[in-house]
Amino acid sequence: MFGPYATFIVGSYAVVAGVIGALIVWVAWDHRRQTATLRELEASGVTRRSARGKTAAP
Amino acid sequence: MAVIDLANPTRFLKLVERVLPWLALATAVTLAIGLQQSLAAPDDYQQGATVKIMFIHVPNAWLAMFVWGVMSLSALGTLVWRHPLADVSAQAAAPLGAAFTFLALVTGSLWGRPMWGTYWEWDARMTSVLVLFVMYLGLIALWRAVEDPARAARAAAILTLVGAINLPIIKFSVDWWNTLHQPASVLRAGGPALDNAFLIPLLTMGVAFSLLFVTLHLAAMRNEILRRRIRSLRMMQAAQGAA
C-alpha cells in the first residue's frame, strides 16, 4: 500500500500511537491512583479545612 | 463562572470535570477525520508515500514548541502573578511536551532515512529540537528532585523562561544555517507552500493533536491538584500525630 517505504511510514504511525496511548493510560491511571489515595485519607478522618467548614455549617 | 474564579483549584476541578468528556470526544472525532484524510492524501511527486509521515511529524513538532510556550506563560504566572494554578499547569505540561518532542524526533528520523539517506544529522534544526527534549527532561527531574512544590516552582519557572530562548532558534534554524531540514512550508511569509491535498490533512491533524494536548493537559492538571492536596493532607496528618 505504501510502496518500498512502508516500514518507515507504518513504523512512524505505530510509534506515535504507542506513545500517545501510553500517555492516555498514564494520565487515567494517575487519576485513579490519586482519587483512591484521597478517599483513603478522608476516610481515615484527615480532611481539608474547607471540607471541615462545609460539614460543620448548619 | 468568571475567568477569575478559575484561580480557585476547586472551581477549576469542577470545570475540568464538565469539559473533559466533550474535549475527549472532539479529539477522537478530529483525529479520526485527520487520519482518514492522511490515508487518502496522494503521494508526493518527489517523496512518494513517505509524505504521510509529515501528517504526524509536523503536529508533534508544532506541539513540542507550543507546549514550552504554554509552560513559559505559566512560568510568568508563577513568578509575576503567583497564580495558584500556574506551576500546576507547567508541571502537568512538561511530560506531555517531552512526549511530543520525542515523537517529533523519532518520526523525523524515520522520515529522514528514506529521504536524506540518514536517520540523524547534527544540523541546527535537529540539534536544537534535541536540546529542547533534554530541557524537558531536566525540568521534570528538577520538579522530582525538590520535594516542596513551592520551592521547585520558582526554580522551574526561571529555567523555563531561560529555555524559551531555544524556541526562536528552533523556528529560524532552517533560515539562519544550512541544514538538511526543509524550510518552513506552512507558517511562512507568502502563505503555505503546500497544495491543499496535503495542507488540509496536515491542518486537521494539527487541530486534532492540539485538542489532544488540551485534553491531556487539563486531565494532568487535575491529577497534579489532587497530588498536592494529598501531600498537604499527609503533612496535616503527620503534624497531628506529632502533637
Interface residues (C-beta under 8 A of the other chain):
Chain A: M1 F2 G3 P4 Y5 A6 F8 I9 G11 S12 Y13 V15 V16 V19 I20 L23 I24 V27 A28 D30 H31 Q34 T35 T37 L38 L41 E42 S44 V46 T47 R48 S50
Chain B: T10 D43 G48 A49 T50 K52 I53 I56 H57 N60 P95 L96 A99 F102 L103 V106 T107 L110 W111 R113 P114 L212 L216 A219 A220 R222 N223 L226 R227 R229 I230 S232 L233 R234 M236 Q237 Q240
